[in-house]
Amino acid sequence: MKKGIHPENYRLVAFKDMSNGDVFITRSTANTKETLEFEGEEYPLIKLEISRTSHPFYTGKSKLVDTAGRIDKFKNKYAKFKK
């Protein structure tokens, strides 16, 4: 590996899956202004729409996540091509 190309400011960060509320702690350099208290400690918070605990590939369950009516927009856009 090349030396001097990786960041030095790794710290513990809380990642929160907003679809199911799961929180996990890992090291990251991602910037954030929000914090979260988890197990008595305060961590910088990164919000995720989907993670390993809610993604259908990992859970084996199909789940429809419709953010801001994307499915309806798609159906309306392509309804004119329907025969």
Secondary structure, DSSP 8 states (H G I E B T S, - for coil): --TT-S-S--EEEEEEETTT--EEEEEE----S-EEEETTEEEEEEEES--TTT-HHHHS------STTHHHHHHHHHGGG--
